């Protein structure tokens, strides 16, 4: 009997061990399956983060990406302020310059702008005072970096004010008469002095440094109250490019949609 009892006990222990082994095996399978699921979940989640991420918003456009910004970059390279309303010089003269031009010479002004160069042939026989003043100021660098502060489509491009306010001048004013020609008084491309009084007249002492180029029919038939001292003889397309960025109505103050700037004026005598 004892022998049979021990046999049954051994058989019971074996059965329990086999049952425990099976249980442990099942647990290992369950753990392995759980690990696989977790790993799969991590992989899937990683793919989701990579392929379904929120797109990076486009970079904010810099000033250089706009028409005005591209021009400001050109201004900066030329040594001009990047703000179109910044004052560019403080030159001030107590009186008009003494006459230094020759009545027999030909004077031209090459006006380099941020969109190209145009050339003005000056007419000192018709307007010797205006031409002498213009040549003097140009040689002094007075017009360098001036903006075209008043630009109106099919009318005029106006500049010559270093303060960019429309009220600036060289400190002196002079008197000279406008054209005595038949209509149109100011053919397209005419270059004339702007007057400081309103309504405009040619005297007394209404001319300083501001000048304009006629760009269209609205400017051709101005009253002969503006001193006509030159004509654009080359690069009129540059003048019109500046004009295309101007205001659309003569009733406005003429603030351009995009400012343009003179970079430099070079005077040539021949």
PyMOL commands that set and color helices and strands:
alter all, ss='L'
color gray80, all
select helices_A, chain A and resi 2-51+63-65+67-77+128-139+217-220+236-244
alter helices_A, ss='H'
color red, helices_A
select strands_A, chain A and resi 107-113+116-122+150-152+156-159+190-195+207-214+228-234+262-269
alter strands_A, ss='S'
color yellow, strands_A
deselect
rebuild
show_as cartoon
